[in-house]
Amino acid sequence: MSICKLKTFIPKKLQIVIFLGIGLQACNKIDDYMLGKDNTPKPTNLDAIEPRMDLVKNWSVPVGSAQKSSAYLKMMPNIKGNIIYAASQNGEVKAIEKDSGKTIWTRQLSMPLISGPVVSNGYIALTTDTSDIVLLKQIDGELVWKNRVANDVLAAPLISNNTIIAKTIDGNLYAFNLTSGKKLWVSHHGAPNLILKAGSAPTLYRNNILLTGYADGKLDAIEMATGRVLWQRSIAFASGASDVERLVDIDADPIVRGDTLYLASYQGYIGGLGLNNGQFKWRKPASVFKNITIAGNNIYYTDSDDIVWSLNSGSGHVNWKQDKLKARGLTEPVYSAGKLYLADKAGILHVLSADDGKMIARKSVGASVNLAPVVNDNNVFVQASNGTLSKYKVS
């Protein structure tokens, strides 16, 4: 079941995290939940389909212990060359041969993990639920350094050249020297009193500008070298009587394509922002908290009702929507070779046609899935909530 995670910001030692057993699409019904009424939407039953492809399991490897049901985590495995790097919430990090499933090395950290692994420049970056940024060597998993920041880093860190950038859930952006761990600067943005427990990663524009979305629905352009805010743009505007109705968090990672920035917010908008003039080329109402995917001239995303959408990236025109997977706790869609791969909390891997959204295939993976699949060379890698990483061959 997808969990609505809200966080109130008060002094660090007194922070309270409210865990509500309702879907994000039902967050505006918290009062009913507190009164004992169950507003959780019932998962849509799956219609029978005629499979047009098959998914054959090649191998499975345990990666840590069972994970909690955490729809907000961004801990997808990361493939570099013939090696796939995976991590689990219990602190285990593994390097695995992509073809054979053989474990190359294992590193057990003492702290639970909440984002990563990000693999770049010979290093692996992860973050912990004790507000630490951890850097390991890519070759053997050896610890390079560990630095504590003001709050949790739920979004994946960004590695660029010799700098690592990390955004905390309370709206601070940190820059550290990649090799030494020395803090270079901090950019303070802040956050509303009530936010979703999720986060979007900063993205790099023209190699020297960081574009970062925050929980108040604003986007900052920050100078990479100094942390200076160059400009700020309001993307979504809070409305409604309650704090919950006014949530407009930007939790999907922004994506740059040419001079256009594509981004989405919860209870706000999805759109294409022109970076030359700071004006929207198009935008339309949407409620999104998982990452969006762009392939060719199209955007694909899962909204907070678990409806899958395809939009034209130039105009925002709706190509199609697939609503037969509502309330199934879907991951974000991943595009490959004309298909979209996504999984759900019932442990089903779904394959849709990117052209029209129709069902092509499905496969039970044996346990609920909160992390988006990873597709590479006609193979699909799925990390389930029980800690198992499996490889499926597309045939």
C-alpha positions in Angstrom: 0.0 0.0 0.0 1.4 3.4 -0.9 1.8 5.5 2.3 1.1 9.1 2.7 4.1 10.5 4.4 3.9 14.0 5.8 6.5 15.8 7.8 6.3 18.8 10.1 9.3 20.9 10.6 10.1 21.9 14.2 13.5 21.8 16.0 15.5 18.7 14.9 15.2 16.8 18.1 11.5 17.3 18.3 10.6 16.6 14.6 7.5 14.5 14.2 6.9 12.3 11.2 3.3 11.4 10.7 2.8 8.1 9.0 -0.7 7.7 7.7 -1.9 4.4 6.2 -3.7 6.0 3.3 -2.7 6.5 -0.4 -1.3 9.9 -1.5 -4.4 10.3 -3.6 -6.4 10.3 -0.3 -4.3 12.8 1.6 -7.0 15.4 1.5 -9.2 13.1 3.6 -7.0 12.9 6.6 -9.8 14.1 8.9 -11.9 11.1 7.9 -8.9 8.8 8.5 -8.5 10.2 12.0 -12.1 9.5 12.7 -11.6 5.9 11.8 -13.0 5.9 8.2 -10.9 4.1 5.6 -10.5 6.2 2.5 -7.9 4.0 0.9 -9.0 3.4 -2.7 -9.4 -0.2 -3.7 -6.8 -1.4 -6.2 -8.2 -2.0 -9.6 -8.7 -5.6 -10.6 -6.5 -6.6 -13.6 -8.3 -7.6 -16.8 -7.0 -10.7 -18.6 -4.6 -9.8 -21.5 -3.2 -11.6 -24.4 0.6 -11.3 -23.8 2.6 -10.0 -26.8 6.0 -10.7 -25.2 7.4 -12.8 -22.4 9.6 -12.0 -19.3 11.9 -14.9 -18.3 13.7 -14.8 -15.0 17.5 -15.3 -15.4 18.6 -14.9 -11.8 17.8 -13.5 -8.3 20.2 -12.1 -5.8 19.4 -11.0 -2.2 20.3 -7.4 -1.5 19.9 -6.8 2.2 16.9 -7.6 4.3 13.2 -6.9 3.7 12.4 -3.2 3.1 9.5 -1.2 4.5 6.7 -0.1 2.1 8.2 3.2 1.2 6.8 4.8 -2.0 9.0 7.9 -1.5 12.4 6.1 -1.6 14.6 6.7 -4.6 17.0 3.7 -4.4 16.8 2.2 -7.9 19.8 0.1 -8.9 22.4 1.7 -11.1 24.1 0.1 -14.0 27.6 1.0 -15.1 29.1 -1.2 -17.9 28.6 -4.9 -17.0 28.0 -4.2 -13.3 24.7 -3.3 -11.5 25.0 -1.6 -8.1 22.2 -2.0 -5.6 21.5 -1.0 -2.1 18.8 -1.8 0.5 17.4 0.1 3.5 19.3 -2.0 6.0 22.6 -0.5 4.7 23.8 -3.2 2.4 25.4 -2.2 -0.9 26.3 -4.7 -3.6 28.1 -4.7 -6.9 26.8 -7.6 -9.1 27.7 -8.9 -12.5 24.8 -7.9 -14.8 24.9 -11.0 -16.9 25.6 -13.8 -14.4 24.2 -12.3 -11.1 27.5 -13.1 -9.4 28.3 -10.8 -6.5 31.6 -8.9 -6.9 31.7 -7.1 -3.6 29.4 -6.4 -0.6 29.6 -3.4 1.8 27.5 -3.4 5.0 27.0 0.1 6.3 26.0 0.7 10.0 23.2 3.1 9.0 19.9 2.5 7.2 19.9 4.0 3.7 17.2 6.2 2.0 18.6 7.2 -1.4 21.2 6.1 -3.9 23.3 4.4 -5.2 24.5 7.2 -7.5 27.5 6.0 -9.4 29.9 8.4 -11.1 33.6 9.3 -11.4 34.7 6.1 -9.7 32.5 6.7 -6.6 29.1 5.7 -5.2 27.0 8.2 -3.3 24.3 7.2 -0.9 22.4 8.9 2.0 21.2 7.6 5.3 18.2 8.1 7.6 20.7 9.6 10.1 21.2 12.5 7.7 24.6 11.4 6.5 25.9 11.6 3.0 28.2 8.5 2.4 30.8 8.1 -0.4 32.2 4.7 -1.3 34.8 3.6 -3.9 33.2 2.1 -6.9 35.8 -0.5 -7.4 35.5 -2.3 -4.0 32.9 -0.4 -1.8 35.5 1.0 0.6 34.3 4.0 2.6 35.9 7.3 1.4 34.1 9.7 3.7 30.8 10.4 5.5 29.3 13.9 6.3 26.3 14.8 8.3 23.9 17.5 7.1 20.9 19.3 8.7 18.2 16.8 7.7 17.4 13.7 5.6 18.4 13.6 1.9 15.6 11.7 0.3 16.5 12.7 -3.3 19.4 11.1 -5.0 22.6 13.2 -4.7 24.1 14.7 -7.9 27.8 14.1 -8.8 29.3 16.6 -11.3 33.0 16.8 -12.0 34.6 16.9 -8.5 31.5 18.1 -6.7 28.6 16.3 -5.0 25.3 18.1 -4.5 22.6 17.0 -2.0 19.3 18.6 -1.1 17.8 18.0 2.3 14.1 17.6 3.0 14.0 20.9 4.9 15.1 22.9 1.8 18.9 23.2 2.1 21.2 22.5 -0.8 24.8 21.4 0.1 27.9 21.2 -2.1 30.9 19.0 -1.0 34.2 18.3 -2.7 33.9 14.9 -4.1 37.3 13.4 -3.1 37.9 15.2 0.2 34.3 15.6 1.5 35.0 19.3 2.4 31.9 21.4 2.5 32.0 24.1 -0.2 28.7 26.0 0.4 25.1 25.7 1.5 22.1 27.3 -0.1 19.2 27.9 2.2 15.7 27.8 0.7 13.5 26.5 3.5 10.3 24.4 3.5 6.6 24.8 4.6 5.6 23.4 7.9 3.9 20.4 6.3 5.4 18.6 3.3 5.3 15.2 1.7 8.2 13.0 2.8 9.8 12.9 -0.6 12.2 15.0 -2.6 13.4 15.8 -6.1 17.1 15.8 -7.0 18.8 18.9 -8.5 19.6 18.8 -12.2 22.5 20.5 -14.0 22.1 23.1 -16.8 24.9 24.2 -19.0 27.4 22.6 -16.6 27.3 25.6 -14.2 23.7 26.1 -13.0 21.8 23.8 -10.6 18.0 23.7 -11.2 16.3 22.6 -7.9 12.6 22.2 -7.1 11.4 22.6 -3.5 8.4 21.6 -1.3 6.9 25.1 -1.6 6.4 24.7 -5.3 9.3 27.0 -6.2 12.3 26.4 -8.5 15.7 27.9 -7.8 18.5 28.4 -10.3 21.8 28.2 -8.3 25.3 28.9 -9.4 27.2 25.7 -9.2 30.5 27.2 -8.1 29.3 29.5 -5.3 25.7 28.4 -4.3 24.4 31.9 -5.2 20.7 31.9 -6.2 20.5 33.4 -9.7 16.8 33.4 -10.1 13.6 31.9 -8.6 10.3 30.8 -10.2 7.0 29.8 -8.6 5.9 26.6 -10.4 2.8 25.7 -8.4 0.7 27.8 -6.0 -0.8 26.5 -2.8 -4.6 26.7 -2.5 -7.3 25.3 -0.2 -8.4 25.7 3.4 -6.1 23.1 5.1 -2.3 22.6 5.1 -2.8 19.2 3.4 -4.8 20.8 0.5 -2.1 23.3 0.1 0.7 20.8 -0.5 2.4 21.6 -3.8 5.8 19.8 -3.4 8.1 19.4 -6.4 9.1 15.8 -5.8 9.8 14.6 -9.4 13.3 15.2 -10.6 13.4 18.1 -13.1 14.6 17.1 -16.6 16.5 19.4 -19.0 16.1 19.0 -22.8 17.8 21.7 -24.8 16.4 25.0 -23.5 13.3 23.5 -21.9 13.0 22.3 -18.3 10.3 19.7 -17.7 8.9 19.4 -14.2 5.9 18.3 -12.2 4.5 18.9 -8.7 2.0 17.3 -6.3 -1.5 18.9 -6.5 -0.1 21.4 -9.1 1.1 21.2 -12.6 3.2 19.4 -15.1 4.8 21.5 -17.8 7.7 22.7 -20.0 9.5 25.8 -18.8 11.5 27.8 -21.3 15.0 28.4 -19.7 15.7 31.4 -22.0 12.9 33.5 -20.6 11.6 31.7 -17.5 8.1 31.3 -19.0 6.1 28.2 -19.4 5.8 26.9 -23.0 2.9 24.9 -21.7 1.6 23.5 -18.5 -1.5 21.6 -17.4 -3.0 20.6 -14.0 -1.5 17.4 -12.6 -0.6 15.7 -9.3 2.7 14.0 -9.5 5.2 12.9 -6.8 7.2 10.2 -8.7 9.7 10.9 -11.5 8.7 11.6 -15.0 10.2 10.0 -18.1 10.9 11.6 -21.4 11.5 9.7 -24.7 11.6 11.2 -28.1 8.8 13.8 -28.3 6.7 12.4 -25.4 6.5 12.6 -21.6 5.3 9.6 -19.6 4.3 9.7 -15.9 2.3 8.1 -13.2 0.0 10.5 -11.3 -1.0 10.3 -7.6 -4.1 8.3 -8.6 -1.9 5.7 -10.4 -3.1 6.7 -13.8 -0.4 6.5 -16.4 -0.2 9.4 -18.9 1.5 10.2 -22.2 1.8 13.8 -23.3 3.5 15.5 -26.2 6.6 17.2 -24.8 6.3 20.2 -27.1 2.7 21.1 -26.5 1.4 19.1 -23.5 -1.3 17.6 -25.7 -2.5 14.3 -24.2 -1.6 11.3 -26.3 -3.3 8.7 -24.1 -4.0 7.8 -20.5 -4.2 4.3 -19.0 -6.5 4.2 -16.0 -6.9 0.4 -15.6 -4.1 0.3 -12.9 -5.6 2.8 -10.5 -4.7 2.5 -6.8 -2.2 -0.3 -7.4 0.7 1.7 -6.0 2.6 2.0 -9.3 6.2 3.0 -9.7 7.2 5.6 -12.3 7.2 4.3 -15.9 10.6 3.4 -17.5 10.8 3.7 -21.3 12.7 1.3 -23.5 12.3 0.4 -27.2 8.7 1.5 -27.5 7.6 0.0 -24.2 6.9 1.3 -20.7 7.9 -0.8 -17.7 6.4 -0.2 -14.3 5.7 -2.3 -11.2 3.2 -2.2 -8.4 2.7 -2.9 -4.7 1.1 -6.3 -5.4 4.3 -7.5 -7.0 3.3 -7.3 -10.6 5.6 -6.0 -13.4 3.5 -4.4 -16.1 4.6 -3.6 -19.7 2.6 -1.1 -21.7 2.9 0.1 -25.3 4.4 3.6 -25.3 2.3 4.3 -28.5 -1.1 3.8 -27.0 -0.8 2.7 -23.4 -2.3 -0.7 -24.0 -1.1 -3.7 -21.9 1.5 -5.8 -23.6 2.6 -8.2 -20.8 2.7 -8.7 -17.0 4.8 -10.8 -14.7 4.5 -11.6 -11.0 7.8 -11.0 -9.2 6.8 -12.5 -5.9 6.9 -9.5 -3.6 5.7 -5.9 -3.6 7.8 -3.4 -5.6 8.3 0.3 -4.7 11.3 1.1 -6.9 11.1 1.6 -10.6 12.5 -1.2 -12.8 15.8 -0.7 -14.5 15.9 -1.6 -18.2 19.1 -2.3 -20.0 20.0 -4.3 -23.2 16.7 -6.1 -23.4 16.9 -7.0 -19.7 14.7 -5.8 -16.9 16.0 -5.6 -13.3 13.5 -5.4 -10.5 14.3 -4.9 -6.8 11.4 -6.0 -4.7 10.6 -4.9 -1.2 11.8 -8.2 0.2 15.3 -7.2 -0.7 15.6 -9.4 -3.8 17.1 -8.1 -7.1 16.0 -10.2 -10.1 16.9 -10.1 -13.8 14.2 -10.8 -16.4 15.0 -11.3 -20.1 12.6 -9.8 -22.6 11.7 -12.3 -25.3 
